[in-house]
Amino acid sequence: MMLIVLGGLPGTGKTTIARLLAQRLNAVHLRVDTIEQALRSSGMLKADVGPAGYIVAYRLAEDNLRLGRTVVADCVNPLAVTRDAWLSVGQSHSTNIMEVEVICSDTTEHRRRVEARTADIEGLQQPSWQDVVDRHYESWSRSPIRIDTAISSAEQAVDDLVDLLAGRGLRA
């Protein structure tokens, strides 16, 4: 059992990698976009979702870790406070945590991906390229594992992560 947290800007390939990794490890895939859109679609919110999606995701991760399941969290994770919260979730369950930042170093390719994306969650409005460029995204204070999808396919990234886990003597 472990907690694997994938973070990075929209359009870098986080969800593709998270899905493949969760399948490969027979893990729970928690996608914050899905949670946030479900909250919006409920009609119960009087304001923006704010941190609610992350808070729900933390609790769902805790429930699954308590059951002995490996969790793959899929979120932008743009702030030190959200990264620290994920770390706290893992520590509170005495589980290994792997922080992974997914980037796309090729700006032209990243923009193409963002502009070509279609929503796979009903009602979810995809961010524009300008939204991605303007997004507040803090530098990481810890050193996450970094995957650059401009030079590595999603399948290769998953292979590399699984090999890294094995090399560290960790089993998901």
KAKA-V610112 format. One record per residue. RES is the residue in one small letter. SS is DSSP state (A for helix, B for strand, O for the rest). D_CENTER is the distance of its C-alpha to the mean C-alpha in Angstrom with 2 decimals. Layout:
res=RES ss=SS d_center=D_CENTER
res=RES ss=SS d_center=D_CENTER
//
This chain:
res=m ss=O d_center=17.42
res=m ss=B d_center=14.49
res=l ss=B d_center=11.08
res=i ss=B d_center=8.47
res=v ss=B d_center=5.47
res=l ss=B d_center=3.49
res=g ss=B d_center=4.35
res=g ss=O d_center=7.14
res=l ss=O d_center=9.54
res=p ss=O d_center=9.93
res=g ss=O d_center=11.69
res=t ss=O d_center=10.59
res=g ss=O d_center=9.61
res=k ss=A d_center=5.87
res=t ss=A d_center=6.84
res=t ss=A d_center=10.04
res=i ss=A d_center=9.08
res=a ss=A d_center=6.92
res=r ss=A d_center=10.04
res=l ss=A d_center=12.45
res=l ss=A d_center=11.35
res=a ss=A d_center=11.50
res=q ss=A d_center=14.83
res=r ss=A d_center=16.11
res=l ss=A d_center=15.63
res=n ss=O d_center=16.58
res=a ss=O d_center=13.64
res=v ss=B d_center=12.25
res=h ss=B d_center=9.19
res=l ss=B d_center=7.97
res=r ss=B d_center=6.71
res=v ss=A d_center=7.46
res=d ss=A d_center=9.32
res=t ss=A d_center=11.48
res=i ss=A d_center=12.33
res=e ss=A d_center=13.21
res=q ss=A d_center=15.28
res=a ss=A d_center=17.00
res=l ss=A d_center=18.00
res=r ss=A d_center=19.36
res=s ss=A d_center=21.13
res=s ss=O d_center=22.77
res=g ss=O d_center=25.04
res=m ss=O d_center=25.15
res=l ss=O d_center=23.50
res=k ss=O d_center=26.04
res=a ss=O d_center=23.66
res=d ss=O d_center=20.19
res=v ss=O d_center=17.33
res=g ss=O d_center=16.75
res=p ss=O d_center=14.82
res=a ss=A d_center=15.65
res=g ss=A d_center=12.41
res=y ss=A d_center=10.68
res=i ss=A d_center=13.95
res=v ss=A d_center=14.05
res=a ss=A d_center=10.64
res=y ss=A d_center=12.06
res=r ss=A d_center=15.25
res=l ss=A d_center=14.04
res=a ss=A d_center=12.33
res=e ss=A d_center=15.71
res=d ss=A d_center=17.69
res=n ss=A d_center=16.19
res=l ss=A d_center=16.52
res=r ss=A d_center=20.02
res=l ss=O d_center=20.74
res=g ss=O d_center=19.92
res=r ss=O d_center=16.90
res=t ss=O d_center=14.04
res=v ss=B d_center=10.67
res=v ss=B d_center=7.41
res=a ss=B d_center=4.77
res=d ss=B d_center=2.18
res=c ss=O d_center=3.21
res=v ss=O d_center=5.82
res=n ss=O d_center=6.87
res=p ss=O d_center=10.17
res=l ss=O d_center=12.69
res=a ss=A d_center=14.21
res=v ss=A d_center=14.79
res=t ss=A d_center=11.23
res=r ss=A d_center=10.59
res=d ss=A d_center=13.98
res=a ss=A d_center=13.38
res=w ss=A d_center=10.69
res=l ss=A d_center=13.32
res=s ss=A d_center=15.96
res=v ss=A d_center=14.56
res=g ss=A d_center=14.71
res=q ss=A d_center=18.05
res=s ss=A d_center=19.55
res=h ss=O d_center=19.32
res=s ss=O d_center=20.50
res=t ss=O d_center=17.76
res=n ss=B d_center=16.37
res=i ss=B d_center=13.00
res=m ss=B d_center=11.34
res=e ss=B d_center=9.31
res=v ss=B d_center=8.19
res=e ss=B d_center=8.39
res=v ss=B d_center=8.59
res=i ss=B d_center=11.71
res=c ss=O d_center=14.54
res=s ss=O d_center=17.73
res=d ss=O d_center=19.96
res=t ss=A d_center=20.14
res=t ss=A d_center=22.25
res=e ss=A d_center=19.90
res=h ss=A d_center=16.87
res=r ss=A d_center=19.15
res=r ss=A d_center=20.41
res=r ss=A d_center=17.05
res=v ss=A d_center=16.30
res=e ss=A d_center=19.89
res=a ss=A d_center=20.02
res=r ss=O d_center=17.04
res=t ss=O d_center=18.10
res=a ss=O d_center=16.43
res=d ss=O d_center=15.75
res=i ss=O d_center=15.56
res=e ss=O d_center=19.06
res=g ss=O d_center=19.75
res=l ss=O d_center=16.52
res=q ss=O d_center=17.74
res=q ss=O d_center=15.94
res=p ss=O d_center=16.10
res=s ss=O d_center=18.96
res=w ss=A d_center=19.06
res=q ss=A d_center=20.81
res=d ss=A d_center=18.14
res=v ss=A d_center=15.61
res=v ss=A d_center=18.40
res=d ss=A d_center=19.34
res=r ss=O d_center=16.01
res=h ss=O d_center=16.24
res=y ss=O d_center=13.83
res=e ss=O d_center=15.19
res=s ss=O d_center=15.81
res=w ss=O d_center=14.44
res=s ss=O d_center=17.31
res=r ss=O d_center=16.32
res=s ss=O d_center=15.94
res=p ss=O d_center=12.56
res=i ss=B d_center=12.79
res=r ss=B d_center=12.65
res=i ss=B d_center=12.38
res=d ss=B d_center=14.41
res=t ss=O d_center=14.27
res=a ss=O d_center=17.62
res=i ss=O d_center=19.24
res=s ss=O d_center=17.35
res=s ss=O d_center=16.75
res=a ss=A d_center=13.74
res=e ss=A d_center=16.26
res=q ss=A d_center=17.38
res=a ss=A d_center=13.99
res=v ss=A d_center=13.60
res=d ss=A d_center=17.25
res=d ss=A d_center=16.83
res=l ss=A d_center=14.11
res=v ss=A d_center=16.40
res=d ss=A d_center=19.37
res=l ss=A d_center=17.96
res=l ss=A d_center=17.46
res=a ss=A d_center=21.00
res=g ss=A d_center=22.39
res=r ss=O d_center=21.36
res=g ss=O d_center=23.02
res=l ss=O d_center=19.95
res=r ss=O d_center=19.60
res=a ss=O d_center=16.63
//
